[in-house]
């Protein structure tokens, strides 16, 4: 049984049929070759025009599916994540500063203080003790500075709150 030839409507007939109908519909592409606005296949255009159009079409196609995916990241109300992090860090006793960057800072400060510190070797336990003391000092300082901010009827911590907390502590506890 011979197959009937597949008839694809021309561009003009597709547009004329869509104009005559009362409902607005978009024409469906049934042809194999992509056609430009002028009706010519894209391969017959200059290479610079087709490459610039092709990249913009690919960019539009890659942007479109990501916008319409239905998977959206959960948005919490302002302050919810902050309160969760506060509870999390209050329960743990872990060190919050990374060990290697802290060790580099310790070595740098020691080399600035003493000209013979370049040849110093540090035990891991000594650096860990310094880190524990530094983090305890900072946590205590931020607690006092937060009390200063609350006293001023604010919830935002300012530099002046930290300076006031250090001044109230005195020269030995405030290190300054």
C-alpha contacts under 8 A as a table, 3 or more apart, distances in Angstrom:
res1	aa1	res2	aa2	distance
8	X	30	X	6.58
8	X	31	X	6.54
9	X	13	X	6.18
9	X	14	X	6.25
10	X	13	X	5.36
10	X	14	X	6.24
11	X	14	X	5.24
11	X	15	X	6.30
11	X	39	X	7.31
12	X	15	X	5.27
12	X	16	X	6.10
13	X	16	X	5.10
13	X	17	X	6.07
14	X	17	X	5.33
14	X	18	X	6.29
14	X	27	X	6.62
15	X	18	X	5.13
15	X	19	X	6.21
15	X	27	X	7.21
16	X	19	X	5.15
16	X	20	X	6.36
17	X	20	X	5.30
17	X	21	X	6.62
18	X	21	X	5.53
18	X	24	X	7.26
18	X	25	X	6.62
18	X	26	X	7.59
18	X	27	X	7.17
19	X	22	X	7.56
19	X	24	X	7.92
21	X	24	X	7.30
31	X	34	X	7.35
33	X	41	X	6.42
33	X	42	X	7.85
34	X	41	X	5.96
34	X	42	X	6.26
35	X	38	X	7.70
35	X	39	X	5.56
35	X	40	X	5.62
35	X	41	X	4.52
35	X	42	X	5.74
36	X	39	X	5.39
36	X	40	X	5.78
36	X	41	X	6.18
36	X	42	X	5.94
37	X	40	X	7.65
40	X	44	X	6.94
40	X	45	X	7.80
41	X	44	X	5.85
41	X	45	X	7.45
42	X	45	X	5.52
42	X	50	X	6.51
43	X	46	X	7.78
43	X	47	X	7.95
43	X	50	X	7.59
45	X	49	X	6.84
45	X	50	X	6.57
46	X	49	X	5.57
46	X	50	X	6.47
47	X	50	X	5.21
47	X	51	X	5.99
48	X	51	X	5.32
48	X	52	X	6.21
49	X	52	X	5.38
49	X	53	X	6.16
50	X	53	X	5.14
50	X	54	X	5.78
51	X	54	X	5.00
51	X	55	X	6.13
52	X	55	X	5.40
52	X	56	X	6.38
53	X	56	X	5.19
53	X	57	X	6.08
54	X	57	X	5.07
54	X	58	X	6.10
55	X	58	X	5.05
55	X	59	X	6.07
56	X	59	X	4.97
56	X	60	X	6.15
57	X	60	X	5.08
57	X	61	X	6.12
58	X	61	X	5.02
58	X	62	X	6.06
59	X	62	X	5.14
59	X	63	X	6.12
60	X	63	X	5.15
60	X	64	X	6.09
61	X	64	X	5.31
61	X	65	X	7.05
62	X	65	X	6.31
62	X	66	X	7.19
63	X	66	X	5.71
63	X	67	X	6.59
64	X	67	X	5.45
64	X	68	X	6.62
65	X	68	X	5.30
65	X	69	X	6.12
66	X	69	X	5.44
69	X	72	X	7.85
76	X	80	X	6.32
76	X	81	X	7.03
77	X	80	X	5.75
77	X	81	X	7.95
78	X	81	X	7.36
79	X	82	X	5.01
79	X	83	X	6.10
80	X	83	X	5.31
80	X	84	X	6.27
81	X	84	X	4.97
81	X	85	X	6.12
82	X	85	X	5.11
82	X	86	X	6.19
83	X	86	X	5.01
83	X	87	X	6.30
84	X	87	X	5.23
84	X	88	X	6.15
85	X	88	X	4.93
85	X	89	X	6.08
86	X	89	X	5.36
86	X	90	X	6.05
87	X	90	X	5.16
87	X	91	X	6.33
88	X	91	X	5.44
88	X	92	X	6.65
89	X	92	X	5.29
89	X	93	X	7.74
90	X	93	X	7.69
95	X	98	X	7.58
95	X	131	X	7.89
95	X	132	X	7.19
95	X	135	X	7.52
96	X	135	X	7.75
97	X	102	X	6.97
97	X	131	X	7.98
97	X	135	X	7.86
98	X	101	X	5.94
98	X	102	X	6.31
99	X	102	X	5.23
99	X	103	X	6.09
99	X	128	X	7.93
100	X	103	X	5.00
100	X	104	X	6.22
101	X	104	X	5.08
101	X	105	X	6.33
102	X	105	X	5.11
102	X	106	X	6.24
102	X	131	X	7.25
103	X	106	X	5.04
103	X	107	X	6.22
103	X	127	X	6.41
104	X	107	X	5.17
104	X	108	X	6.09
105	X	108	X	5.01
105	X	109	X	6.08
106	X	109	X	5.26
106	X	110	X	6.07
106	X	127	X	7.63
107	X	110	X	5.08
107	X	111	X	6.11
107	X	117	X	7.86
108	X	111	X	5.15
108	X	112	X	6.29
109	X	112	X	5.11
109	X	113	X	6.24
110	X	113	X	5.18
110	X	114	X	6.12
110	X	117	X	5.84
111	X	114	X	5.35
111	X	115	X	6.15
111	X	116	X	7.16
111	X	117	X	4.64
111	X	118	X	5.55
112	X	115	X	6.93
112	X	117	X	7.91
113	X	117	X	7.77
114	X	117	X	5.28
115	X	118	X	7.01
116	X	119	X	6.23
116	X	120	X	7.26
117	X	120	X	4.94
122	X	126	X	6.72
122	X	127	X	6.97
123	X	126	X	5.24
123	X	127	X	6.59
124	X	127	X	5.30
124	X	128	X	6.17
125	X	128	X	4.97
125	X	129	X	6.16
126	X	129	X	5.13
126	X	130	X	6.34
127	X	130	X	5.06
127	X	131	X	6.14
128	X	131	X	4.98
128	X	132	X	6.15
129	X	132	X	5.12
129	X	133	X	6.24
130	X	133	X	5.17
130	X	134	X	6.06
131	X	134	X	5.03
131	X	135	X	6.08
132	X	135	X	5.32
132	X	136	X	6.14
133	X	136	X	5.14
133	X	137	X	6.10
134	X	137	X	5.11
134	X	138	X	6.22
135	X	138	X	5.08
135	X	139	X	6.09
136	X	139	X	5.21
136	X	140	X	6.18
137	X	140	X	5.26
137	X	141	X	6.09
138	X	141	X	4.97
138	X	142	X	6.09
139	X	142	X	5.21
139	X	143	X	6.20
140	X	143	X	5.05
140	X	144	X	6.36
141	X	144	X	5.24
141	X	145	X	6.11
141	X	162	X	7.14
141	X	165	X	6.91
141	X	166	X	7.38
142	X	145	X	4.90
142	X	146	X	5.88
142	X	162	X	7.13
143	X	146	X	5.13
143	X	147	X	6.38
144	X	147	X	5.09
144	X	148	X	6.41
144	X	162	X	7.74
144	X	165	X	5.70
145	X	148	X	4.99
145	X	149	X	6.33
145	X	157	X	7.15
145	X	161	X	4.94
145	X	162	X	4.86
145	X	164	X	7.33
145	X	165	X	5.33
146	X	149	X	5.01
146	X	150	X	6.17
146	X	155	X	7.79
146	X	157	X	6.32
146	X	161	X	7.26
147	X	150	X	5.02
147	X	151	X	6.06
148	X	151	X	5.04
148	X	152	X	6.42
148	X	161	X	5.63
148	X	164	X	7.50
148	X	165	X	7.03
149	X	152	X	5.13
149	X	153	X	6.49
149	X	154	X	5.27
149	X	155	X	6.19
149	X	156	X	6.71
149	X	157	X	5.87
149	X	158	X	7.41
149	X	161	X	6.04
150	X	153	X	4.86
150	X	154	X	5.22
150	X	155	X	6.04
151	X	154	X	7.36
154	X	157	X	7.69
157	X	161	X	6.46
157	X	162	X	7.97
158	X	161	X	5.26
158	X	162	X	6.96
159	X	162	X	5.27
159	X	163	X	6.31
160	X	163	X	4.95
160	X	164	X	6.00
161	X	164	X	5.11
161	X	165	X	6.15
162	X	165	X	5.11
162	X	166	X	6.25
163	X	166	X	5.20
163	X	167	X	6.15
164	X	167	X	4.99
164	X	168	X	6.09
165	X	168	X	5.24
165	X	169	X	6.23
165	X	174	X	7.70
166	X	169	X	5.16
166	X	170	X	6.56
166	X	171	X	7.99
166	X	173	X	7.65
166	X	174	X	4.43
166	X	175	X	7.44
166	X	176	X	7.29
167	X	170	X	5.41
167	X	171	X	7.43
167	X	174	X	6.62
167	X	176	X	7.80
168	X	174	X	7.82
169	X	172	X	7.59
169	X	173	X	5.55
169	X	174	X	5.16
170	X	173	X	5.84
170	X	174	X	5.43
170	X	175	X	7.65
170	X	176	X	7.54
171	X	174	X	5.37
171	X	175	X	5.39
171	X	176	X	5.05
172	X	175	X	5.36
172	X	176	X	7.24
